[in-house]
Amino acid sequence: MTKEKIIEMLSCADIFKNASKNTIEKLSKEKICSFSKGEIISSCKDAMKQIGVILSGTVLAEEKNSGSKVPLNTLKEGNVFGVTTLFSSDAEHVSCLVSKTKSEIMFIPEETIKRYILEDTGLNMAYIAFLTDRIRFLNKKISTFATPTTEHSLARFLLCQNADEIKVVAAKLSKQLNIGRSSLYRAISELQRIKAIDYQNGTIKILSREKLILK
């Protein structure tokens, strides 16, 4: 990947979008690692105090739940991970990251980020804004767990599936989720409306795990 492309990718990332050109230029020289499809980028136990920026490919975030792996989100070019591990006494990741395709990732150590945050006001404010958005996202999730809806119950069920296409039988699924069949169909319609899923001929196709998480 060319230096110009790397600079473009960093400039578009939310956490660096207000950083100065000088900061972006310096960051573009950080270490880049390549990963094969299916290769583990980081496990939950890794104590990596660094930010990862996906320059190419896609990355799957998974959570281990009772021995099984639950897909949480798919990260794409320009997305970052590891931000919440910085400046914390607990550097363990809350999820495992696996390269879904062949990918290239830039890793930026905590000390480097700290130095540029102190030097670059634009990066400082972008970092604060990024964390604020994450806090709001988590607050919404807590509220959702406190007052679950049928859409939430269906979304959680779908997030626990390893495949993106799930064949369902309405009578069995409504019983499993402890909701009425009409409520199930309304939940399906709502998730279709926000383009989180598609539903045809008894098959639910997940279009956006991120939108399901927000539910």
KOLKELUM-821946 format. One line per field, with one value per residue: x negated, y negated, z negated of N, C-alpha, C, O in turn; residue number from 1. Coordinates in Angstrom, 1 decimal. Layout:
N
n.c1 (X:...)
n.c2 (Y:...)
n.c3 (Z:...)
ca.c1 (X:...)
ca.c2 (Y:...)
ca.c3 (Z:...)
c.c1 (X:...)
c.c2 (Y:...)
c.c3 (Z:...)
o.c1 (X:...)
o.c2 (Y:...)
o.c3 (Z:...)
seq (NUM:...)
***
This chain:
215
n.c1 (-0.8:-0.5:-2.2:-0.7:1.9:2.2:2.0:4.4:6.3:5.9:6.6:9.3:10.3:12.3:11.1:8.9:9.6:9.6:7.0:3.8:2.0:-0.6:-0.8:0.6:-1.1:-3.3:-2.2:-1.7:-4.0:-4.0:-4.1:-3.0:-1.0:-0.4:2.4:3.7:6.7:8.9:7.0:6.0:6.1:6.1:6.6:8.9:7.4:5.1:2.9:2.7:1.8:2.5:3.6:5.4:5.6:7.6:6.4:6.9:9.2:11.4:12.5:13.5:15.2:15.5:17.2:16.6:18.9:20.1:18.4:19.0:18.6:19.6:20.5:19.9:19.5:18.6:15.7:14.4:12.4:10.7:11.9:11.3:9.7:9.3:9.1:10.3:8.7:6.5:4.6:5.6:5.8:6.5:5.9:6.9:8.8:12.2:13.3:12.5:10.5:10.6:9.2:11.3:11.0:8.2:6.0:4.7:3.2:2.6:0.6:0.6:-1.2:-0.4:-2.0:-2.8:-0.3:0.4:-1.6:-1.0:1.6:1.1:-0.3:1.2:4.1:6.4:6.4:6.6:9.3:10.8:10.3:11.5:14.2:14.7:14.6:16.7:18.9:18.8:19.5:22.1:23.2:22.9:24.5:27.0:27.2:27.3:29.7:31.4:31.1:32.2:34.9:36.1:37.2:39.4:38.1:35.5:35.1:35.2:33.1:30.9:31.0:30.3:27.8:26.3:26.0:23.9:23.9:24.8:27.2:30.2:32.3:35.6:38.4:41.4:43.2:41.7:39.5:40.8:41.7:39.3:38.3:40.1:42.3:45.3:46.5:47.4:46.1:43.5:43.4:43.9:41.6:39.7:40.4:39.8:37.0:36.4:37.2:35.3:33.2:31.6:31.9:33.0:35.9:37.1:39.2:39.0:36.4:34.0:31.8:28.9:28.1:26.8:24.9:24.1:26.3:28.1:26.9:27.2:29.9)
n.c2 (1.2:-2.2:-5.2:-7.5:-6.4:-5.3:-7.6:-8.8:-6.9:-7.1:-9.7:-9.6:-8.1:-8.1:-8.8:-10.1:-12.2:-15.0:-15.5:-17.1:-17.7:-17.2:-15.5:-13.2:-12.5:-11.7:-9.5:-7.8:-6.3:-4.3:-0.8:1.7:4.6:7.7:10.0:13.2:14.8:15.8:15.7:15.1:11.9:10.6:11.9:12.2:12.2:10.9:8.3:5.8:2.6:0.6:-1.0:0.3:-0.2:0.5:1.0:2.4:4.9:7.0:7.3:9.5:9.1:11.0:12.6:14.7:17.0:19.0:21.0:21.0:19.0:15.8:13.7:10.3:7.8:6.5:5.2:2.7:1.3:-1.6:-1.6:-1.5:0.2:1.1:-1.2:-1.7:-0.3:-1.9:-3.9:-2.6:-0.5:2.0:3.9:5.9:7.1:6.9:8.5:11.0:10.7:11.5:12.0:11.6:11.6:11.5:9.1:5.8:4.1:1.3:0.7:-1.3:-2.4:-3.0:-5.0:-6.5:-7.6:-9.0:-11.0:-12.4:-13.3:-15.1:-17.0:-17.7:-19.5:-19.0:-16.2:-15.5:-16.5:-14.9:-12.4:-12.5:-13.0:-10.6:-8.7:-9.7:-9.1:-6.4:-5.9:-6.9:-5.0:-2.7:-3.3:-3.4:-0.7:0.4:-0.6:0.7:3.3:3.2:2.7:4.7:5.3:6.9:6.7:6.4:8.8:10.6:9.5:10.1:12.9:13.4:12.3:14.2:16.2:18.0:17.9:15.8:16.1:17.4:20.1:20.1:21.2:19.9:20.6:22.2:20.4:18.2:19.4:20.1:17.5:16.7:15.1:13.8:15.1:13.1:10.9:11.6:11.4:8.7:7.7:8.7:7.2:4.7:4.8:5.2:2.8:1.0:1.9:3.9:6.6:9.0:10.7:13.5:16.1:17.7:17.4:15.6:13.0:11.6:8.3:6.2:6.3:4.4:2.7:4.4:4.7:2.2:2.3)
n.c3 (0.0:0.8:-0.5:-0.2:-0.1:-2.6:-4.3:-3.4:-4.4:-7.1:-7.6:-7.2:-9.2:-12.1:-14.6:-13.9:-12.3:-12.7:-13.1:-12.6:-9.5:-9.7:-12.0:-11.0:-8.9:-10.4:-11.8:-9.7:-9.4:-11.1:-12.4:-10.2:-9.8:-8.2:-7.8:-7.4:-6.0:-8.5:-10.5:-13.9:-15.2:-17.7:-20.9:-23.7:-25.9:-25.3:-26.1:-24.7:-24.5:-22.4:-19.4:-16.7:-13.3:-10.5:-7.4:-5.1:-4.0:-6.0:-9.4:-12.0:-15.0:-17.9:-20.6:-23.4:-24.7:-27.0:-26.0:-23.3:-20.3:-19.7:-17.2:-17.1:-15.7:-12.5:-11.3:-9.1:-6.4:-7.5:-10.0:-13.5:-16.3:-19.8:-21.2:-23.7:-25.4:-25.9:-28.3:-30.5:-33.4:-33.0:-30.3:-28.8:-26.0:-25.2:-23.4:-20.9:-18.1:-14.7:-11.5:-8.9:-6.2:-4.0:-5.3:-6.2:-8.8:-10.7:-13.6:-16.4:-19.1:-22.6:-23.8:-21.7:-20.7:-23.0:-23.1:-20.7:-21.2:-23.2:-21.8:-19.6:-19.2:-17.7:-17.3:-19.9:-20.6:-18.8:-19.8:-22.3:-21.5:-20.1:-22.2:-23.7:-22.1:-22.2:-24.8:-24.9:-23.2:-24.7:-26.9:-25.8:-25.1:-27.7:-28.7:-26.9:-27.6:-30.1:-29.7:-27.8:-24.4:-22.0:-19.6:-20.4:-21.7:-19.5:-18.0:-19.7:-19.6:-16.9:-16.8:-18.2:-16.5:-14.3:-11.6:-8.7:-7.4:-8.4:-8.8:-9.8:-11.8:-12.4:-14.5:-16.3:-16.9:-18.0:-20.4:-21.5:-22.0:-23.7:-23.0:-21.3:-18.1:-16.3:-17.4:-16.9:-14.1:-13.8:-15.0:-13.2:-11.0:-11.8:-12.2:-9.5:-8.5:-9.4:-8.0:-9.1:-8.8:-6.3:-5.2:-3.8:-2.6:-4.9:-5.7:-7.5:-6.7:-7.8:-7.6:-8.8:-11.5:-13.3:-13.4:-14.6:-17.1:-18.1:-18.5)
ca.c1 (0.0:-1.4:-2.1:0.5:3.2:2.1:2.4:5.8:7.1:5.8:7.3:10.7:10.7:13.0:10.3:7.8:10.1:9.2:5.5:3.0:1.3:-1.9:-0.5:1.0:-2.3:-4.2:-1.5:-1.8:-5.2:-3.9:-4.2:-1.8:-1.1:0.6:3.0:4.4:8.1:9.1:5.9:6.4:5.4:5.9:7.5:9.5:6.4:4.0:2.7:2.2:2.1:2.3:4.7:5.3:6.3:7.7:6.1:7.5:9.8:12.4:12.1:14.7:15.1:16.2:17.2:16.8:20.1:20.3:17.7:19.2:18.2:20.8:20.1:20.4:19.5:17.6:15.0:14.0:11.4:10.9:12.3:10.2:10.1:8.3:9.1:10.7:7.6:5.4:4.7:6.4:5.0:7.0:5.7:7.5:9.8:13.5:13.6:11.5:10.5:10.2:9.2:12.3:10.4:6.8:6.1:3.5:3.6:1.5:0.7:0.0:-1.3:0.2:-2.9:-2.7:1.0:0.3:-2.5:-0.4:2.7:0.6:-0.8:2.2:5.4:7.4:6.4:7.2:10.7:11.4:10.2:12.6:15.5:14.8:14.9:18.1:19.8:18.8:20.2:23.5:23.6:23.1:25.7:28.2:27.3:27.7:31.1:32.1:31.1:33.1:36.3:36.0:38.4:39.4:37.0:34.2:35.0:34.9:31.7:29.9:31.0:29.6:26.3:25.7:25.9:22.6:24.2:25.6:28.5:30.8:33.7:36.4:39.8:42.0:43.8:40.6:38.8:41.6:41.7:38.0:38.1:41.2:43.1:46.3:46.1:47.6:45.1:42.3:43.5:43.7:40.1:39.0:40.7:39.1:35.6:36.3:37.4:34.0:32.2:30.7:32.1:33.9:36.6:37.8:39.4:38.6:35.0:33.6:30.5:28.4:27.5:25.9:24.8:24.0:27.7:28.7:26.3:27.9:31.3)
ca.c2 (0.0:-3.4:-6.1:-8.4:-5.7:-5.2:-8.9:-9.0:-6.1:-7.6:-11.0:-9.4:-7.4:-9.1:-9.2:-11.0:-13.1:-16.4:-15.6:-17.9:-16.9:-16.8:-14.3:-12.1:-12.2:-10.9:-8.3:-6.9:-5.6:-3.2:0.6:2.4:6.1:8.4:11.1:14.1:15.1:16.7:15.6:14.3:10.6:10.5:12.6:11.5:12.1:10.0:7.0:4.9:1.2:0.0:-1.2:0.9:-0.8:1.4:0.3:3.1:6.2:6.9:8.0:9.9:9.1:12.1:12.7:16.1:17.0:20.4:21.9:20.7:17.7:15.0:12.6:9.0:6.8:6.6:3.9:2.6:0.3:-2.8:-1.4:-1.3:1.0:1.1:-2.6:-1.7:0.3:-2.8:-4.6:-1.8:0.5:3.3:3.8:7.0:6.8:7.5:9.4:11.5:10.1:12.4:11.5:12.3:11.7:11.0:7.7:5.1:3.3:0.5:0.7:-2.5:-2.2:-3.9:-6.1:-7.4:-8.3:-10.0:-12.1:-13.3:-13.9:-16.3:-18.0:-18.1:-19.8:-18.4:-14.8:-15.5:-16.6:-13.8:-11.2:-12.7:-12.8:-9.1:-8.0:-10.1:-8.4:-5.0:-6.0:-7.0:-3.7:-1.7:-3.7:-2.9:0.8:0.7:-0.9:1.7:4.6:3.0:2.7:5.5:5.3:8.0:6.5:6.6:10.3:11.2:9.1:10.9:14.2:13.3:12.0:15.4:17.2:17.9:17.7:14.6:16.6:18.4:20.6:20.1:21.6:18.9:21.2:22.6:19.3:17.4:20.1:20.0:16.2:16.4:14.0:14.3:15.2:11.8:10.0:12.0:10.9:7.3:7.5:8.9:6.1:3.5:5.0:5.0:1.4:0.3:2.6:4.7:7.9:9.2:11.9:14.1:17.6:18.4:17.3:14.3:12.7:10.5:7.3:5.3:6.7:3.2:2.2:5.4:4.4:0.9:2.6)
ca.c3 (0.0:1.0:-1.6:0.0:-0.5:-4.1:-4.8:-3.1:-5.3:-8.5:-7.6:-7.1:-10.4:-13.0:-15.7:-13.4:-11.2:-12.9:-13.4:-11.7:-8.4:-10.3:-12.8:-10.1:-8.2:-11.3:-12.1:-8.5:-9.4:-12.2:-11.9:-9.5:-9.8:-7.3:-8.4:-6.4:-6.3:-9.7:-11.5:-15.0:-15.4:-19.1:-21.7:-24.8:-27.0:-24.9:-26.8:-23.7:-24.7:-21.2:-18.5:-15.4:-12.2:-9.4:-6.2:-4.0:-4.4:-7.1:-10.7:-12.8:-16.5:-18.5:-22.1:-23.8:-25.6:-27.4:-25.1:-21.9:-19.8:-19.3:-16.4:-17.6:-14.7:-11.4:-11.1:-7.7:-6.1:-8.1:-11.4:-14.5:-17.5:-20.9:-21.8:-25.1:-26.3:-26.2:-29.5:-31.5:-34.1:-32.4:-28.9:-28.1:-25.1:-25.6:-22.3:-20.1:-16.7:-13.7:-10.2:-8.1:-4.9:-4.0:-5.8:-6.6:-10.0:-11.3:-15.0:-17.0:-20.5:-23.5:-24.1:-20.5:-20.8:-24.1:-22.7:-19.7:-21.8:-24.0:-20.9:-18.6:-19.8:-16.8:-17.6:-21.3:-20.6:-18.1:-20.7:-23.3:-20.8:-19.9:-23.5:-24.1:-21.2:-22.7:-26.1:-24.6:-22.6:-25.8:-27.7:-25.0:-25.3:-29.1:-28.7:-26.1:-28.5:-31.3:-29.2:-26.5:-23.6:-21.1:-18.6:-21.1:-21.9:-18.2:-17.6:-20.5:-19.1:-15.7:-17.1:-18.7:-15.4:-13.6:-10.1:-8.4:-6.9:-9.4:-8.5:-11.0:-11.9:-13.3:-15.8:-17.2:-17.3:-19.0:-21.6:-22.1:-22.5:-24.7:-22.5:-20.4:-16.7:-15.7:-17.9:-16.2:-12.8:-14.0:-15.3:-11.9:-10.1:-12.3:-11.8:-8.1:-8.2:-9.6:-7.2:-9.9:-8.3:-5.2:-5.5:-2.7:-2.5:-6.2:-6.0:-7.9:-6.3:-8.6:-6.7:-9.6:-12.9:-14.1:-13.7:-15.6:-18.4:-18.6:-19.0)
c.c1 (-0.9:-1.2:-1.0:1.8:3.3:2.6:3.9:6.7:7.0:6.6:8.8:11.2:11.2:12.0:9.2:8.3:9.8:7.8:4.9:2.3:0.0:-1.8:-0.2:-0.3:-3.2:-3.5:-1.6:-3.0:-5.2:-3.9:-2.9:-2.0:0.0:1.1:3.8:5.9:8.1:8.0:6.4:5.5:5.1:6.9:8.0:8.4:5.2:4.0:2.1:2.7:1.7:3.6:4.4:6.2:6.4:7.5:6.7:8.1:10.9:12.0:13.4:14.4:16.0:16.1:17.4:17.9:20.4:19.6:17.9:18.8:19.4:20.2:20.7:20.5:18.4:17.0:14.4:12.9:11.7:11.4:11.1:10.7:9.0:8.3:9.4:9.7:6.5:5.7:5.6:5.5:5.4:6.9:6.3:8.7:11.1:14.0:12.4:11.6:9.9:10.3:10.2:11.9:8.9:6.8:4.7:3.9:2.4:1.7:-0.1:0.0:-0.7:-0.7:-2.9:-1.5:0.9:-0.5:-1.7:0.9:2.3:0.2:0.2:3.6:6.5:7.5:7.0:8.7:11.4:11.4:11.3:14.0:15.7:15.2:16.3:19.1:19.9:19.6:21.7:24.1:23.9:24.3:27.0:28.4:27.8:29.2:31.9:32.2:32.1:34.6:36.3:37.4:38.3:38.3:35.7:34.0:34.6:33.5:30.7:29.8:30.1:28.1:25.6:25.6:24.6:22.8:24.9:26.9:29.0:32.1:34.4:37.8:40.5:42.5:42.7:39.8:39.5:41.7:40.4:37.7:39.1:42.0:44.2:45.8:46.3:46.6:43.8:42.3:43.3:42.2:39.3:39.2:39.9:37.6:35.4:36.3:36.1:32.9:31.2:30.7:33.0:34.6:37.4:37.9:38.8:37.1:34.7:32.1:30.0:27.7:26.5:26.0:24.7:25.4:28.4:28.2:27.0:29.3:31.3)
c.c2 (-1.3:-4.3:-7.0:-7.7:-5.6:-6.5:-9.2:-8.2:-6.6:-8.9:-10.8:-8.7:-8.4:-9.6:-10.1:-12.1:-14.5:-16.6:-16.5:-17.0:-16.4:-15.5:-13.1:-11.6:-11.3:-9.5:-7.3:-6.0:-4.4:-1.8:1.1:3.9:6.6:9.7:11.9:14.3:16.1:16.6:14.7:13.1:10.4:11.3:11.8:11.3:11.3:8.7:6.0:3.5:0.4:-0.1:-0.4:0.1:0.1:0.7:1.0:4.4:5.9:7.8:8.3:9.9:10.2:12.1:14.2:16.1:18.5:21.3:21.7:19.3:17.0:13.8:11.3:7.9:7.1:5.3:3.9:1.5:-1.0:-2.7:-1.2:-0.4:0.8:-0.3:-2.5:-1.0:-0.7:-3.5:-3.9:-0.8:1.9:3.3:4.9:6.5:7.5:8.5:9.9:11.0:11.1:11.8:12.3:12.5:11.4:9.5:7.2:4.1:2.6:0.5:-0.5:-2.4:-3.3:-5.2:-7.1:-8.2:-9.3:-11.2:-13.0:-13.9:-15.2:-17.4:-18.5:-18.3:-19.1:-16.9:-14.6:-15.5:-15.4:-12.6:-11.3:-12.4:-11.3:-8.4:-8.4:-9.3:-6.9:-4.9:-6.0:-5.7:-2.7:-2.1:-3.3:-1.4:1.1:0.5:0.2:3.0:4.4:3.1:3.4:5.4:6.6:7.9:6.8:8.1:11.0:10.8:9.9:12.3:14.3:13.1:13.2:16.5:16.9:17.6:16.4:14.9:17.7:18.8:20.7:20.6:20.8:19.5:21.6:21.4:18.4:18.0:20.0:18.6:15.8:15.2:14.6:14.3:13.8:10.8:10.3:11.3:9.3:6.9:7.7:7.7:4.9:3.6:4.9:3.6:0.6:0.9:3.3:6.2:7.8:10.5:12.3:15.6:18.3:18.3:15.8:14.1:11.5:9.5:6.4:5.7:5.5:2.6:3.1:5.1:3.2:1.2:3.2)
c.c3 (0.0:-0.3:-1.5:-0.4:-2.0:-4.7:-4.6:-4.1:-6.7:-8.6:-7.7:-8.4:-11.4:-14.1:-15.2:-12.5:-11.4:-13.3:-12.3:-10.6:-8.9:-11.1:-12.0:-9.4:-9.1:-11.6:-10.9:-8.5:-10.4:-11.5:-11.3:-9.4:-8.9:-8.0:-7.3:-6.9:-7.5:-10.7:-12.6:-15.1:-16.8:-19.8:-22.9:-25.9:-26.6:-25.6:-25.8:-24.0:-23.5:-20.3:-17.2:-14.4:-11.0:-8.1:-5.0:-4.6:-5.5:-8.3:-11.5:-14.3:-17.1:-20.0:-22.5:-24.9:-25.8:-26.4:-23.7:-21.5:-19.2:-18.5:-16.9:-16.5:-13.7:-11.2:-9.7:-7.6:-6.8:-9.6:-12.3:-15.6:-18.6:-21.6:-23.3:-26.0:-26.6:-27.6:-30.6:-32.1:-33.6:-30.9:-28.1:-27.2:-25.5:-24.5:-21.6:-18.7:-15.7:-12.3:-9.3:-6.7:-5.0:-4.4:-6.1:-7.7:-10.5:-12.8:-15.6:-18.5:-21.4:-23.7:-22.9:-20.5:-21.8:-23.7:-21.7:-20.3:-22.6:-23.0:-19.9:-19.1:-19.0:-17.1:-19.0:-21.3:-19.9:-19.0:-21.7:-22.7:-20.5:-21.1:-24.0:-23.3:-21.7:-24.0:-25.8:-24.0:-23.7:-26.7:-27.1:-25.2:-26.7:-29.2:-28.0:-27.0:-29.6:-30.9:-27.8:-25.8:-22.7:-20.0:-19.2:-21.3:-20.6:-17.8:-18.4:-20.0:-17.8:-15.8:-17.6:-17.7:-14.6:-12.1:-9.9:-7.8:-7.8:-9.0:-9.8:-10.8:-12.9:-14.6:-16.8:-17.7:-18.3:-20.3:-22.3:-22.7:-23.5:-24.3:-21.6:-19.0:-16.0:-16.2:-17.2:-14.8:-12.8:-14.2:-14.0:-11.0:-10.5:-12.0:-10.3:-7.8:-8.4:-8.9:-7.9:-9.3:-7.0:-5.6:-4.3:-2.8:-3.8:-6.5:-6.3:-7.5:-7.1:-7.6:-7.5:-11.0:-13.8:-14.4:-14.7:-17.0:-19.0:-19.1:-20.4)
o.c1 (-1.9:-0.2:-0.3:2.7:4.4:3.4:4.5:7.7:8.1:7.3:9.5:12.4:10.6:12.0:8.6:7.5:9.8:7.4:5.3:2.1:-0.5:-2.7:-0.8:-0.4:-3.8:-4.2:-1.6:-3.1:-6.2:-3.6:-1.8:-3.1:1.1:0.4:4.4:6.2:7.5:8.1:7.1:4.2:3.9:8.1:7.4:8.5:4.3:5.0:1.0:3.8:0.8:4.5:3.3:7.3:5.3:8.3:7.1:7.6:11.2:11.3:14.3:13.4:17.2:15.1:18.3:17.9:20.9:20.2:17.1:18.7:20.1:19.5:22.0:21.5:17.5:17.7:13.9:12.4:12.8:11.3:10.0:11.9:7.9:7.5:8.7:9.8:5.7:6.9:6.2:4.5:4.6:7.8:6.2:9.4:11.1:14.9:11.3:12.7:8.8:11.2:10.0:12.3:8.5:7.6:3.8:4.9:1.3:2.8:-1.2:1.0:-0.6:-0.2:-3.0:-1.5:1.4:-0.1:-1.8:1.3:3.0:0.2:0.1:4.2:7.5:8.7:7.8:9.3:12.5:12.3:12.0:14.8:16.9:16.2:17.1:20.1:21.0:20.3:22.5:25.2:24.9:24.9:27.9:29.5:28.6:29.9:33.0:33.2:32.7:35.4:36.5:38.4:37.4:37.7:34.8:32.9:33.7:32.7:29.7:28.7:29.3:27.3:24.4:25.0:24.2:21.9:25.6:27.7:28.4:33.0:34.0:38.4:40.1:42.3:42.9:39.5:39.0:41.7:40.3:37.1:39.1:42.3:44.0:44.9:45.5:46.2:43.0:41.3:42.7:41.7:38.4:38.2:39.5:37.0:34.3:35.6:35.8:31.7:30.0:29.7:33.6:34.0:38.3:37.0:38.2:36.7:35.1:31.3:30.7:26.7:25.5:27.0:25.1:25.6:29.2:28.9:27.3:29.8:32.3)
o.c2 (-1.3:-4.2:-7.4:-8.4:-5.7:-6.5:-9.7:-8.7:-6.6:-9.1:-11.6:-8.7:-9.5:-10.8:-10.8:-12.8:-15.3:-17.7:-16.5:-15.9:-15.3:-14.6:-12.0:-10.4:-10.3:-8.5:-6.1:-5.1:-3.7:-1.7:0.8:4.3:6.1:10.4:11.3:14.1:17.1:17.2:13.7:13.2:10.0:11.4:10.7:10.3:11.0:8.0:5.5:3.2:-0.3:0.7:-0.5:-0.1:0.5:-0.2:0.4:4.9:4.8:8.8:7.5:10.4:10.2:11.6:14.9:15.4:19.2:22.4:22.1:18.4:17.5:12.9:11.2:7.2:7.9:4.3:4.9:1.0:-1.5:-3.7:-0.8:-0.3:0.3:-0.5:-3.2:-1.1:-0.4:-3.8:-4.6:-0.3:2.9:2.6:5.0:5.6:8.6:9.2:9.3:10.9:11.6:11.1:13.4:13.4:11.1:8.8:7.9:3.4:3.2:0.3:-0.8:-2.3:-4.4:-6.3:-8.3:-9.4:-10.5:-12.3:-14.2:-15.0:-16.2:-18.6:-19.7:-17.3:-18.6:-16.4:-13.7:-14.7:-15.0:-11.8:-10.3:-11.8:-10.8:-7.6:-7.6:-8.9:-6.4:-3.9:-5.4:-5.3:-2.0:-1.2:-2.8:-0.9:2.0:1.3:0.5:3.7:5.4:3.6:2.8:5.5:7.3:8.9:7.4:8.6:11.9:11.6:10.3:12.9:15.2:13.7:13.3:17.5:15.8:17.0:15.9:14.0:18.7:18.0:21.3:20.5:20.8:18.9:21.3:21.3:17.9:17.4:19.8:18.5:14.7:14.3:15.7:13.6:13.4:10.0:9.4:10.8:8.8:5.9:6.9:7.3:4.1:2.6:4.4:3.1:-0.3:0.6:3.4:6.9:6.8:11.4:11.6:16.3:19.4:18.9:14.9:14.9:10.4:9.9:5.9:5.5:5.5:2.2:2.7:5.1:3.1:0.5:3.6)
o.c3 (-0.8:-1.0:-2.5:-1.0:-2.5:-5.7:-5.5:-4.6:-7.4:-9.7:-8.2:-8.7:-11.6:-14.4:-16.1:-11.9:-10.5:-13.7:-11.2:-10.8:-8.5:-11.1:-12.2:-9.2:-8.7:-11.7:-11.1:-7.7:-10.6:-10.3:-11.8:-9.0:-8.7:-8.7:-6.4:-8.1:-7.4:-11.8:-12.4:-15.1:-17.2:-19.4:-23.2:-26.6:-27.4:-25.7:-26.1:-23.7:-23.5:-20.5:-16.7:-14.7:-10.5:-7.7:-4.0:-5.7:-5.8:-8.1:-11.6:-14.8:-16.8:-20.6:-21.9:-25.9:-24.9:-26.0:-22.8:-22.4:-18.4:-19.0:-17.0:-16.5:-13.9:-10.9:-9.2:-8.6:-6.6:-10.3:-11.8:-15.9:-18.3:-22.5:-24.1:-27.2:-27.5:-27.9:-31.4:-31.5:-33.8:-30.3:-26.9:-27.5:-26.0:-24.7:-21.8:-18.1:-15.9:-12.0:-9.0:-6.0:-6.1:-3.8:-6.4:-7.6:-10.7:-13.3:-15.2:-19.1:-20.9:-23.7:-23.1:-20.2:-21.6:-24.0:-21.9:-19.8:-22.6:-23.4:-19.5:-19.5:-19.6:-17.2:-19.3:-22.0:-20.3:-18.9:-22.0:-23.3:-20.6:-21.0:-24.5:-23.9:-21.7:-24.2:-26.5:-24.3:-23.7:-27.2:-27.8:-25.3:-26.8:-29.8:-28.5:-27.0:-30.1:-31.7:-26.8:-26.3:-22.8:-19.7:-18.5:-21.1:-20.6:-17.3:-17.8:-19.9:-17.7:-15.1:-17.5:-17.9:-14.4:-11.5:-10.8:-7.6:-8.0:-8.8:-10.7:-9.7:-14.1:-15.7:-18.0:-18.9:-19.3:-21.4:-23.5:-23.7:-24.1:-25.1:-21.1:-18.6:-15.2:-15.4:-16.9:-14.4:-11.9:-13.7:-13.7:-10.4:-9.7:-11.6:-9.9:-6.9:-7.6:-9.1:-7.5:-9.4:-6.7:-6.1:-3.8:-3.1:-3.6:-7.4:-5.6:-7.8:-7.0:-6.9:-6.9:-11.7:-14.9:-15.5:-15.4:-17.9:-20.2:-19.9:-20.9)
seq (1:2:3:4:5:6:7:8:9:10:11:12:13:14:15:16:17:18:19:20:21:22:23:24:25:26:27:28:29:30:31:32:33:34:35:36:37:38:39:40:41:42:43:44:45:46:47:48:49:50:51:52:53:54:55:56:57:58:59:60:61:62:63:64:65:66:67:68:69:70:71:72:73:74:75:76:77:78:79:80:81:82:83:84:85:86:87:88:89:90:91:92:93:94:95:96:97:98:99:100:101:102:103:104:105:106:107:108:109:110:111:112:113:114:115:116:117:118:119:120:121:122:123:124:125:126:127:128:129:130:131:132:133:134:135:136:137:138:139:140:141:142:143:144:145:146:147:148:149:150:151:152:153:154:155:156:157:158:159:160:161:162:163:164:165:166:167:168:169:170:171:172:173:174:175:176:177:178:179:180:181:182:183:184:185:186:187:188:189:190:191:192:193:194:195:196:197:198:199:200:201:202:203:204:205:206:207:208:209:210:211:212:213:214:215)
***
